[in-house]
Amino acid sequence: MIPLEDFIDKYKKKIELELSKEMDRQDAPDSLKKAMKYSLDAGGKRIRPLLVLATMSAFEKDCERGMKTAAALEMIHTYSLIHDDLPSMDDDDLRRGKPTNHIVFGEALAILAGDALLTQSFSLISSSDLSSDQKIRIISELAKSSGPEGMVGGQVADIEGENKQLSIDQLESIHLRKTGRLLQFAVLAGGIMSEATAAQLHHLEQYALHIGLAFQIRDDILDVEGEEEEIGKPVGSDQSRNKSTYPALLGMDKAKQKLEFHILEAKKSLSALQFEQSLLHSIADMIAKRSS
């Protein structure tokens, strides 16, 4: 199996090329295309699209067939970041070390750039080299994962939880939707394109559930202990908005223990699957140790 570093080096470039090609195909106002491209080109780890392709690789399938779905997922993620940063939401001026979209292009165009990325993502999947059944399943799952049952519902619960003392169960419920559902979609889509069985998809979803919670716990830890130059935004932004976080509710030591627990559970979820697991294990470890 290809080492994770080599896999990322190879497929991150391919994902970014696919995103660039898709933007070049758009017959849209230049101002809108510039705003969309600004956030798509802002960098980032591309964990979600890489997870789609890593799942396909674990099943020894051709990752090229998943490229449009992977790029579509990154478009959804990028739209969510643009909207998250808006003054009416988290009101952030920096994202990945650069001025946020609304700071550069204005609030109205930032909203519309996010809207455009969201809607175009579904068109991109529909144009992919997949069977009609696979396209329908993937589009349906993405709509559920990114919509009111998933990410958007989680964002609403997150906003409503500000200035309140949440329980750990309430916090996990928020993050399973806001962060976890798109990660679950990534492995689910990879599994669907690999013709995985229902049992295999269940184990993959459990893996993604745990790395989704681990991802958020690590995010909360970095908000306290991270370096602004690395995380690309001010440290302590959660505390300034009086948000419940894992370190705030559990203390830093127990938050780190919780992170380790979810990484171990994620790996256990894969143990019943009869395929190469090292790449997905490595992604779980990368999430646990990331510095940005």
VENZIKA-V343855 format. One line per field, one symbol per residue. ss: DSSP state (H for helix, E for strand, L for the rest). A space follows every 10 residues. Layout:
ss = ???
This chain:
ss = LLLHHHHHHH HHHHHHHHHH HHHHLLLLLH HHHHHHHHHH LLLLLLHHHH HHHHHHHHLL LLHHHHHHHH HHHHHHHHHH HHHHLLLLLL LLLEELLEEL HHHHHLHHHH HHHHHHHHHH HHHHHHLLLL LHHHHHHHHH HHHHHHLLLL HHHHHHHHHH LLLLLLLHHH HHHHHHHHHH HHHHHHHHHH HHHLLLLHHH HHHHHHHHHH HHHHHHHHHH HHHHHLLHHH HLLLLLHHHH LLLLLHHHHH LHHHHHHHHH HHHHHHHHHH LLLLLLLHHH HHHHHHHHHL LL
